[in-house]
């Protein structure tokens, strides 16, 4: 079974507020835009009408933390910010 097929079997209870935000101003200086290729849930999309070219949809996010690894921890980029999910639930990453 593919990852996409597996994700489609999950019952999602999505909050009305995003637990991940993207600072699109920082995306403007990012040349490779790894978010477009490395997010397994395909939450990131390139759209010319968006500032920085990045559109982020938090609803399909599986909280794997890939965006934290390829963007948020890069001091030159750092466009991704996480907050606690509604009710304090969700994944918490400790990068030491």
Phi and psi restraints in degrees (range 20) as a CNS / XPLOR table:
assign (resid 1 and name C) (resid 2 and name N)
       (resid 2 and name CA) (resid 2 and name C) 1.0 -75.8 20.0 2
assign (resid 2 and name N) (resid 2 and name CA)
       (resid 2 and name C) (resid 3 and name N) 1.0 164.2 20.0 2
assign (resid 2 and name C) (resid 3 and name N)
       (resid 3 and name CA) (resid 3 and name C) 1.0 -59.7 20.0 2
assign (resid 3 and name N) (resid 3 and name CA)
       (resid 3 and name C) (resid 4 and name N) 1.0 -44.4 20.0 2
assign (resid 3 and name C) (resid 4 and name N)
       (resid 4 and name CA) (resid 4 and name C) 1.0 -60.2 20.0 2
assign (resid 4 and name N) (resid 4 and name CA)
       (resid 4 and name C) (resid 5 and name N) 1.0 -43.6 20.0 2
assign (resid 4 and name C) (resid 5 and name N)
       (resid 5 and name CA) (resid 5 and name C) 1.0 -62.3 20.0 2
assign (resid 5 and name N) (resid 5 and name CA)
       (resid 5 and name C) (resid 6 and name N) 1.0 -40.6 20.0 2
assign (resid 5 and name C) (resid 6 and name N)
       (resid 6 and name CA) (resid 6 and name C) 1.0 -64.6 20.0 2
assign (resid 6 and name N) (resid 6 and name CA)
       (resid 6 and name C) (resid 7 and name N) 1.0 -42.9 20.0 2
assign (resid 6 and name C) (resid 7 and name N)
       (resid 7 and name CA) (resid 7 and name C) 1.0 -62.4 20.0 2
assign (resid 7 and name N) (resid 7 and name CA)
       (resid 7 and name C) (resid 8 and name N) 1.0 -32.6 20.0 2
assign (resid 7 and name C) (resid 8 and name N)
       (resid 8 and name CA) (resid 8 and name C) 1.0 -71.3 20.0 2
assign (resid 8 and name N) (resid 8 and name CA)
       (resid 8 and name C) (resid 9 and name N) 1.0 -12.6 20.0 2
assign (resid 8 and name C) (resid 9 and name N)
       (resid 9 and name CA) (resid 9 and name C) 1.0 -89.9 20.0 2
assign (resid 9 and name N) (resid 9 and name CA)
       (resid 9 and name C) (resid 10 and name N) 1.0 -6.1 20.0 2
assign (resid 9 and name C) (resid 10 and name N)
       (resid 10 and name CA) (resid 10 and name C) 1.0 -86.6 20.0 2
assign (resid 10 and name N) (resid 10 and name CA)
       (resid 10 and name C) (resid 11 and name N) 1.0 138.2 20.0 2
assign (resid 10 and name C) (resid 11 and name N)
       (resid 11 and name CA) (resid 11 and name C) 1.0 -90.0 20.0 2
assign (resid 11 and name N) (resid 11 and name CA)
       (resid 11 and name C) (resid 12 and name N) 1.0 114.1 20.0 2
assign (resid 11 and name C) (resid 12 and name N)
       (resid 12 and name CA) (resid 12 and name C) 1.0 -95.4 20.0 2
assign (resid 12 and name N) (resid 12 and name CA)
       (resid 12 and name C) (resid 13 and name N) 1.0 132.0 20.0 2
assign (resid 12 and name C) (resid 13 and name N)
       (resid 13 and name CA) (resid 13 and name C) 1.0 -114.0 20.0 2
assign (resid 13 and name N) (resid 13 and name CA)
       (resid 13 and name C) (resid 14 and name N) 1.0 91.6 20.0 2
assign (resid 13 and name C) (resid 14 and name N)
       (resid 14 and name CA) (resid 14 and name C) 1.0 -91.3 20.0 2
assign (resid 14 and name N) (resid 14 and name CA)
       (resid 14 and name C) (resid 15 and name N) 1.0 131.5 20.0 2
assign (resid 14 and name C) (resid 15 and name N)
       (resid 15 and name CA) (resid 15 and name C) 1.0 -69.7 20.0 2
assign (resid 15 and name N) (resid 15 and name CA)
       (resid 15 and name C) (resid 16 and name N) 1.0 157.0 20.0 2
assign (resid 15 and name C) (resid 16 and name N)
       (resid 16 and name CA) (resid 16 and name C) 1.0 -78.9 20.0 2
assign (resid 16 and name N) (resid 16 and name CA)
       (resid 16 and name C) (resid 17 and name N) 1.0 -14.2 20.0 2
assign (resid 16 and name C) (resid 17 and name N)
       (resid 17 and name CA) (resid 17 and name C) 1.0 -115.5 20.0 2
assign (resid 17 and name N) (resid 17 and name CA)
       (resid 17 and name C) (resid 18 and name N) 1.0 139.1 20.0 2
assign (resid 17 and name C) (resid 18 and name N)
       (resid 18 and name CA) (resid 18 and name C) 1.0 -69.6 20.0 2
assign (resid 18 and name N) (resid 18 and name CA)
       (resid 18 and name C) (resid 19 and name N) 1.0 139.4 20.0 2
assign (resid 18 and name C) (resid 19 and name N)
       (resid 19 and name CA) (resid 19 and name C) 1.0 -93.7 20.0 2
assign (resid 19 and name N) (resid 19 and name CA)
       (resid 19 and name C) (resid 20 and name N) 1.0 -9.2 20.0 2
assign (resid 19 and name C) (resid 20 and name N)
       (resid 20 and name CA) (resid 20 and name C) 1.0 -127.7 20.0 2
assign (resid 20 and name N) (resid 20 and name CA)
       (resid 20 and name C) (resid 21 and name N) 1.0 133.9 20.0 2
assign (resid 20 and name C) (resid 21 and name N)
       (resid 21 and name CA) (resid 21 and name C) 1.0 -123.9 20.0 2
assign (resid 21 and name N) (resid 21 and name CA)
       (resid 21 and name C) (resid 22 and name N) 1.0 154.2 20.0 2
assign (resid 21 and name C) (resid 22 and name N)
       (resid 22 and name CA) (resid 22 and name C) 1.0 -122.1 20.0 2
assign (resid 22 and name N) (resid 22 and name CA)
       (resid 22 and name C) (resid 23 and name N) 1.0 126.2 20.0 2
assign (resid 22 and name C) (resid 23 and name N)
       (resid 23 and name CA) (resid 23 and name C) 1.0 -85.4 20.0 2
assign (resid 23 and name N) (resid 23 and name CA)
       (resid 23 and name C) (resid 24 and name N) 1.0 94.9 20.0 2
assign (resid 23 and name C) (resid 24 and name N)
       (resid 24 and name CA) (resid 24 and name C) 1.0 -64.5 20.0 2
assign (resid 24 and name N) (resid 24 and name CA)
       (resid 24 and name C) (resid 25 and name N) 1.0 -22.5 20.0 2
assign (resid 24 and name C) (resid 25 and name N)
       (resid 25 and name CA) (resid 25 and name C) 1.0 -62.8 20.0 2
assign (resid 25 and name N) (resid 25 and name CA)
       (resid 25 and name C) (resid 26 and name N) 1.0 -37.6 20.0 2
assign (resid 25 and name C) (resid 26 and name N)
       (resid 26 and name CA) (resid 26 and name C) 1.0 -70.9 20.0 2
assign (resid 26 and name N) (resid 26 and name CA)
       (resid 26 and name C) (resid 27 and name N) 1.0 -27.9 20.0 2
assign (resid 26 and name C) (resid 27 and name N)
       (resid 27 and name CA) (resid 27 and name C) 1.0 -66.4 20.0 2
assign (resid 27 and name N) (resid 27 and name CA)
       (resid 27 and name C) (resid 28 and name N) 1.0 -26.0 20.0 2
assign (resid 27 and name C) (resid 28 and name N)
       (resid 28 and name CA) (resid 28 and name C) 1.0 -59.7 20.0 2
assign (resid 28 and name N) (resid 28 and name CA)
       (resid 28 and name C) (resid 29 and name N) 1.0 -35.7 20.0 2
assign (resid 28 and name C) (resid 29 and name N)
       (resid 29 and name CA) (resid 29 and name C) 1.0 -89.4 20.0 2
assign (resid 29 and name N) (resid 29 and name CA)
       (resid 29 and name C) (resid 30 and name N) 1.0 -3.7 20.0 2
assign (resid 29 and name C) (resid 30 and name N)
       (resid 30 and name CA) (resid 30 and name C) 1.0 -84.5 20.0 2
assign (resid 30 and name N) (resid 30 and name CA)
       (resid 30 and name C) (resid 31 and name N) 1.0 116.7 20.0 2
assign (resid 30 and name C) (resid 31 and name N)
       (resid 31 and name CA) (resid 31 and name C) 1.0 -82.1 20.0 2
assign (resid 31 and name N) (resid 31 and name CA)
       (resid 31 and name C) (resid 32 and name N) 1.0 -40.9 20.0 2
assign (resid 31 and name C) (resid 32 and name N)
       (resid 32 and name CA) (resid 32 and name C) 1.0 -86.2 20.0 2
assign (resid 32 and name N) (resid 32 and name CA)
       (resid 32 and name C) (resid 33 and name N) 1.0 -21.2 20.0 2
assign (resid 32 and name C) (resid 33 and name N)
       (resid 33 and name CA) (resid 33 and name C) 1.0 44.6 20.0 2
assign (resid 33 and name N) (resid 33 and name CA)
       (resid 33 and name C) (resid 34 and name N) 1.0 63.3 20.0 2
assign (resid 33 and name C) (resid 34 and name N)
       (resid 34 and name CA) (resid 34 and name C) 1.0 -61.7 20.0 2
assign (resid 34 and name N) (resid 34 and name CA)
       (resid 34 and name C) (resid 35 and name N) 1.0 -23.5 20.0 2
assign (resid 34 and name C) (resid 35 and name N)
       (resid 35 and name CA) (resid 35 and name C) 1.0 -57.6 20.0 2
assign (resid 35 and name N) (resid 35 and name CA)
       (resid 35 and name C) (resid 36 and name N) 1.0 -30.3 20.0 2
assign (resid 35 and name C) (resid 36 and name N)
       (resid 36 and name CA) (resid 36 and name C) 1.0 -69.8 20.0 2
assign (resid 36 and name N) (resid 36 and name CA)
       (resid 36 and name C) (resid 37 and name N) 1.0 -19.0 20.0 2
assign (resid 36 and name C) (resid 37 and name N)
       (resid 37 and name CA) (resid 37 and name C) 1.0 -116.5 20.0 2
assign (resid 37 and name N) (resid 37 and name CA)
       (resid 37 and name C) (resid 38 and name N) 1.0 -20.9 20.0 2
assign (resid 37 and name C) (resid 38 and name N)
       (resid 38 and name CA) (resid 38 and name C) 1.0 -105.0 20.0 2
assign (resid 38 and name N) (resid 38 and name CA)
       (resid 38 and name C) (resid 39 and name N) 1.0 -11.5 20.0 2
assign (resid 38 and name C) (resid 39 and name N)
       (resid 39 and name CA) (resid 39 and name C) 1.0 -78.1 20.0 2
assign (resid 39 and name N) (resid 39 and name CA)
       (resid 39 and name C) (resid 40 and name N) 1.0 116.3 20.0 2
assign (resid 39 and name C) (resid 40 and name N)
       (resid 40 and name CA) (resid 40 and name C) 1.0 -67.4 20.0 2
assign (resid 40 and name N) (resid 40 and name CA)
       (resid 40 and name C) (resid 41 and name N) 1.0 -22.4 20.0 2
assign (resid 40 and name C) (resid 41 and name N)
       (resid 41 and name CA) (resid 41 and name C) 1.0 -93.8 20.0 2
assign (resid 41 and name N) (resid 41 and name CA)
       (resid 41 and name C) (resid 42 and name N) 1.0 1.4 20.0 2
assign (resid 41 and name C) (resid 42 and name N)
       (resid 42 and name CA) (resid 42 and name C) 1.0 54.3 20.0 2
assign (resid 42 and name N) (resid 42 and name CA)
       (resid 42 and name C) (resid 43 and name N) 1.0 45.8 20.0 2
assign (resid 42 and name C) (resid 43 and name N)
       (resid 43 and name CA) (resid 43 and name C) 1.0 -76.6 20.0 2
assign (resid 43 and name N) (resid 43 and name CA)
       (resid 43 and name C) (resid 44 and name N) 1.0 -19.2 20.0 2
assign (resid 43 and name C) (resid 44 and name N)
       (resid 44 and name CA) (resid 44 and name C) 1.0 -102.9 20.0 2
assign (resid 44 and name N) (resid 44 and name CA)
       (resid 44 and name C) (resid 45 and name N) 1.0 138.2 20.0 2
assign (resid 44 and name C) (resid 45 and name N)
       (resid 45 and name CA) (resid 45 and name C) 1.0 -141.0 20.0 2
assign (resid 45 and name N) (resid 45 and name CA)
       (resid 45 and name C) (resid 46 and name N) 1.0 145.0 20.0 2
assign (resid 45 and name C) (resid 46 and name N)
       (resid 46 and name CA) (resid 46 and name C) 1.0 -87.4 20.0 2
assign (resid 46 and name N) (resid 46 and name CA)
       (resid 46 and name C) (resid 47 and name N) 1.0 125.0 20.0 2
assign (resid 46 and name C) (resid 47 and name N)
       (resid 47 and name CA) (resid 47 and name C) 1.0 -139.5 20.0 2
assign (resid 47 and name N) (resid 47 and name CA)
       (resid 47 and name C) (resid 48 and name N) 1.0 118.5 20.0 2
assign (resid 47 and name C) (resid 48 and name N)
       (resid 48 and name CA) (resid 48 and name C) 1.0 -57.8 20.0 2
assign (resid 48 and name N) (resid 48 and name CA)
       (resid 48 and name C) (resid 49 and name N) 1.0 -30.9 20.0 2
assign (resid 48 and name C) (resid 49 and name N)
       (resid 49 and name CA) (resid 49 and name C) 1.0 -77.2 20.0 2
assign (resid 49 and name N) (resid 49 and name CA)
       (resid 49 and name C) (resid 50 and name N) 1.0 -8.3 20.0 2
assign (resid 49 and name C) (resid 50 and name N)
       (resid 50 and name CA) (resid 50 and name C) 1.0 -88.2 20.0 2
assign (resid 50 and name N) (resid 50 and name CA)
       (resid 50 and name C) (resid 51 and name N) 1.0 141.1 20.0 2
assign (resid 50 and name C) (resid 51 and name N)
       (resid 51 and name CA) (resid 51 and name C) 1.0 -60.8 20.0 2
assign (resid 51 and name N) (resid 51 and name CA)
       (resid 51 and name C) (resid 52 and name N) 1.0 130.9 20.0 2
assign (resid 51 and name C) (resid 52 and name N)
       (resid 52 and name CA) (resid 52 and name C) 1.0 78.8 20.0 2
assign (resid 52 and name N) (resid 52 and name CA)
       (resid 52 and name C) (resid 53 and name N) 1.0 -6.3 20.0 2
assign (resid 52 and name C) (resid 53 and name N)
       (resid 53 and name CA) (resid 53 and name C) 1.0 79.7 20.0 2
assign (resid 53 and name N) (resid 53 and name CA)
       (resid 53 and name C) (resid 54 and name N) 1.0 -1.1 20.0 2
assign (resid 53 and name C) (resid 54 and name N)
       (resid 54 and name CA) (resid 54 and name C) 1.0 -108.1 20.0 2
assign (resid 54 and name N) (resid 54 and name CA)
       (resid 54 and name C) (resid 55 and name N) 1.0 125.4 20.0 2
assign (resid 54 and name C) (resid 55 and name N)
       (resid 55 and name CA) (resid 55 and name C) 1.0 -107.3 20.0 2
assign (resid 55 and name N) (resid 55 and name CA)
       (resid 55 and name C) (resid 56 and name N) 1.0 131.1 20.0 2
assign (resid 55 and name C) (resid 56 and name N)
       (resid 56 and name CA) (resid 56 and name C) 1.0 -118.5 20.0 2
assign (resid 56 and name N) (resid 56 and name CA)
       (resid 56 and name C) (resid 57 and name N) 1.0 126.9 20.0 2
assign (resid 56 and name C) (resid 57 and name N)
       (resid 57 and name CA) (resid 57 and name C) 1.0 -111.6 20.0 2
assign (resid 57 and name N) (resid 57 and name CA)
       (resid 57 and name C) (resid 58 and name N) 1.0 112.6 20.0 2
assign (resid 57 and name C) (resid 58 and name N)
       (resid 58 and name CA) (resid 58 and name C) 1.0 -79.1 20.0 2
assign (resid 58 and name N) (resid 58 and name CA)
       (resid 58 and name C) (resid 59 and name N) 1.0 -19.6 20.0 2
assign (resid 58 and name C) (resid 59 and name N)
       (resid 59 and name CA) (resid 59 and name C) 1.0 -57.8 20.0 2
assign (resid 59 and name N) (resid 59 and name CA)
       (resid 59 and name C) (resid 60 and name N) 1.0 -41.9 20.0 2
assign (resid 59 and name C) (resid 60 and name N)
       (resid 60 and name CA) (resid 60 and name C) 1.0 -83.9 20.0 2
assign (resid 60 and name N) (resid 60 and name CA)
       (resid 60 and name C) (resid 61 and name N) 1.0 2.1 20.0 2
assign (resid 60 and name C) (resid 61 and name N)
       (resid 61 and name CA) (resid 61 and name C) 1.0 -59.7 20.0 2
assign (resid 61 and name N) (resid 61 and name CA)
       (resid 61 and name C) (resid 62 and name N) 1.0 134.5 20.0 2
assign (resid 61 and name C) (resid 62 and name N)
       (resid 62 and name CA) (resid 62 and name C) 1.0 -103.9 20.0 2
assign (resid 62 and name N) (resid 62 and name CA)
       (resid 62 and name C) (resid 63 and name N) 1.0 9.9 20.0 2
assign (resid 62 and name C) (resid 63 and name N)
       (resid 63 and name CA) (resid 63 and name C) 1.0 54.2 20.0 2
assign (resid 63 and name N) (resid 63 and name CA)
       (resid 63 and name C) (resid 64 and name N) 1.0 43.4 20.0 2
assign (resid 63 and name C) (resid 64 and name N)
       (resid 64 and name CA) (resid 64 and name C) 1.0 -79.7 20.0 2
assign (resid 64 and name N) (resid 64 and name CA)
       (resid 64 and name C) (resid 65 and name N) 1.0 -22.3 20.0 2
assign (resid 64 and name C) (resid 65 and name N)
       (resid 65 and name CA) (resid 65 and name C) 1.0 89.4 20.0 2
assign (resid 65 and name N) (resid 65 and name CA)
       (resid 65 and name C) (resid 66 and name N) 1.0 2.9 20.0 2
assign (resid 65 and name C) (resid 66 and name N)
       (resid 66 and name CA) (resid 66 and name C) 1.0 -57.6 20.0 2
assign (resid 66 and name N) (resid 66 and name CA)
       (resid 66 and name C) (resid 67 and name N) 1.0 -40.5 20.0 2
assign (resid 66 and name C) (resid 67 and name N)
       (resid 67 and name CA) (resid 67 and name C) 1.0 -66.0 20.0 2
assign (resid 67 and name N) (resid 67 and name CA)
       (resid 67 and name C) (resid 68 and name N) 1.0 -29.0 20.0 2
assign (resid 67 and name C) (resid 68 and name N)
       (resid 68 and name CA) (resid 68 and name C) 1.0 -68.0 20.0 2
assign (resid 68 and name N) (resid 68 and name CA)
       (resid 68 and name C) (resid 69 and name N) 1.0 -34.7 20.0 2
assign (resid 68 and name C) (resid 69 and name N)
       (resid 69 and name CA) (resid 69 and name C) 1.0 -75.6 20.0 2
assign (resid 69 and name N) (resid 69 and name CA)
       (resid 69 and name C) (resid 70 and name N) 1.0 -46.2 20.0 2
assign (resid 69 and name C) (resid 70 and name N)
       (resid 70 and name CA) (resid 70 and name C) 1.0 -90.1 20.0 2
assign (resid 70 and name N) (resid 70 and name CA)
       (resid 70 and name C) (resid 71 and name N) 1.0 -7.2 20.0 2
assign (resid 70 and name C) (resid 71 and name N)
       (resid 71 and name CA) (resid 71 and name C) 1.0 -135.1 20.0 2
assign (resid 71 and name N) (resid 71 and name CA)
       (resid 71 and name C) (resid 72 and name N) 1.0 -59.0 20.0 2
assign (resid 71 and name C) (resid 72 and name N)
       (resid 72 and name CA) (resid 72 and name C) 1.0 -61.9 20.0 2
assign (resid 72 and name N) (resid 72 and name CA)
       (resid 72 and name C) (resid 73 and name N) 1.0 -30.9 20.0 2
assign (resid 72 and name C) (resid 73 and name N)
       (resid 73 and name CA) (resid 73 and name C) 1.0 -88.3 20.0 2
assign (resid 73 and name N) (resid 73 and name CA)
       (resid 73 and name C) (resid 74 and name N) 1.0 0.8 20.0 2
assign (resid 73 and name C) (resid 74 and name N)
       (resid 74 and name CA) (resid 74 and name C) 1.0 -89.8 20.0 2
assign (resid 74 and name N) (resid 74 and name CA)
       (resid 74 and name C) (resid 75 and name N) 1.0 112.2 20.0 2
assign (resid 74 and name C) (resid 75 and name N)
       (resid 75 and name CA) (resid 75 and name C) 1.0 -61.9 20.0 2
assign (resid 75 and name N) (resid 75 and name CA)
       (resid 75 and name C) (resid 76 and name N) 1.0 -22.8 20.0 2
assign (resid 75 and name C) (resid 76 and name N)
       (resid 76 and name CA) (resid 76 and name C) 1.0 -79.0 20.0 2
assign (resid 76 and name N) (resid 76 and name CA)
       (resid 76 and name C) (resid 77 and name N) 1.0 -27.0 20.0 2
assign (resid 76 and name C) (resid 77 and name N)
       (resid 77 and name CA) (resid 77 and name C) 1.0 -108.9 20.0 2
assign (resid 77 and name N) (resid 77 and name CA)
       (resid 77 and name C) (resid 78 and name N) 1.0 -79.5 20.0 2
assign (resid 77 and name C) (resid 78 and name N)
       (resid 78 and name CA) (resid 78 and name C) 1.0 54.8 20.0 2
assign (resid 78 and name N) (resid 78 and name CA)
       (resid 78 and name C) (resid 79 and name N) 1.0 43.9 20.0 2
assign (resid 78 and name C) (resid 79 and name N)
       (resid 79 and name CA) (resid 79 and name C) 1.0 -86.9 20.0 2
assign (resid 79 and name N) (resid 79 and name CA)
       (resid 79 and name C) (resid 80 and name N) 1.0 -14.2 20.0 2
assign (resid 79 and name C) (resid 80 and name N)
       (resid 80 and name CA) (resid 80 and name C) 1.0 -99.5 20.0 2
assign (resid 80 and name N) (resid 80 and name CA)
       (resid 80 and name C) (resid 81 and name N) 1.0 132.0 20.0 2
assign (resid 80 and name C) (resid 81 and name N)
       (resid 81 and name CA) (resid 81 and name C) 1.0 -126.9 20.0 2
assign (resid 81 and name N) (resid 81 and name CA)
       (resid 81 and name C) (resid 82 and name N) 1.0 136.8 20.0 2
assign (resid 81 and name C) (resid 82 and name N)
       (resid 82 and name CA) (resid 82 and name C) 1.0 -107.0 20.0 2
assign (resid 82 and name N) (resid 82 and name CA)
       (resid 82 and name C) (resid 83 and name N) 1.0 148.8 20.0 2
assign (resid 82 and name C) (resid 83 and name N)
       (resid 83 and name CA) (resid 83 and name C) 1.0 -135.0 20.0 2
assign (resid 83 and name N) (resid 83 and name CA)
       (resid 83 and name C) (resid 84 and name N) 1.0 166.1 20.0 2
assign (resid 83 and name C) (resid 84 and name N)
       (resid 84 and name CA) (resid 84 and name C) 1.0 -62.9 20.0 2
assign (resid 84 and name N) (resid 84 and name CA)
       (resid 84 and name C) (resid 85 and name N) 1.0 139.3 20.0 2
assign (resid 84 and name C) (resid 85 and name N)
       (resid 85 and name CA) (resid 85 and name C) 1.0 -67.8 20.0 2
assign (resid 85 and name N) (resid 85 and name CA)
       (resid 85 and name C) (resid 86 and name N) 1.0 161.5 20.0 2
assign (resid 85 and name C) (resid 86 and name N)
       (resid 86 and name CA) (resid 86 and name C) 1.0 -52.0 20.0 2
assign (resid 86 and name N) (resid 86 and name CA)
       (resid 86 and name C) (resid 87 and name N) 1.0 133.0 20.0 2
assign (resid 86 and name C) (resid 87 and name N)
       (resid 87 and name CA) (resid 87 and name C) 1.0 80.2 20.0 2
assign (resid 87 and name N) (resid 87 and name CA)
       (resid 87 and name C) (resid 88 and name N) 1.0 8.2 20.0 2
assign (resid 87 and name C) (resid 88 and name N)
       (resid 88 and name CA) (resid 88 and name C) 1.0 75.7 20.0 2
assign (resid 88 and name N) (resid 88 and name CA)
       (resid 88 and name C) (resid 89 and name N) 1.0 8.6 20.0 2
assign (resid 88 and name C) (resid 89 and name N)
       (resid 89 and name CA) (resid 89 and name C) 1.0 -87.7 20.0 2
assign (resid 89 and name N) (resid 89 and name CA)
       (resid 89 and name C) (resid 90 and name N) 1.0 167.1 20.0 2
assign (resid 89 and name C) (resid 90 and name N)
       (resid 90 and name CA) (resid 90 and name C) 1.0 118.1 20.0 2
assign (resid 90 and name N) (resid 90 and name CA)
       (resid 90 and name C) (resid 91 and name N) 1.0 -178.2 20.0 2
assign (resid 90 and name C) (resid 91 and name N)
       (resid 91 and name CA) (resid 91 and name C) 1.0 -87.1 20.0 2
assign (resid 91 and name N) (resid 91 and name CA)
       (resid 91 and name C) (resid 92 and name N) 1.0 139.5 20.0 2
assign (resid 91 and name C) (resid 92 and name N)
       (resid 92 and name CA) (resid 92 and name C) 1.0 -121.7 20.0 2
assign (resid 92 and name N) (resid 92 and name CA)
       (resid 92 and name C) (resid 93 and name N) 1.0 125.9 20.0 2
assign (resid 92 and name C) (resid 93 and name N)
       (resid 93 and name CA) (resid 93 and name C) 1.0 -105.0 20.0 2
assign (resid 93 and name N) (resid 93 and name CA)
       (resid 93 and name C) (resid 94 and name N) 1.0 135.3 20.0 2
assign (resid 93 and name C) (resid 94 and name N)
       (resid 94 and name CA) (resid 94 and name C) 1.0 -119.5 20.0 2
assign (resid 94 and name N) (resid 94 and name CA)
       (resid 94 and name C) (resid 95 and name N) 1.0 105.5 20.0 2
assign (resid 94 and name C) (resid 95 and name N)
       (resid 95 and name CA) (resid 95 and name C) 1.0 -96.2 20.0 2
assign (resid 95 and name N) (resid 95 and name CA)
       (resid 95 and name C) (resid 96 and name N) 1.0 18.3 20.0 2
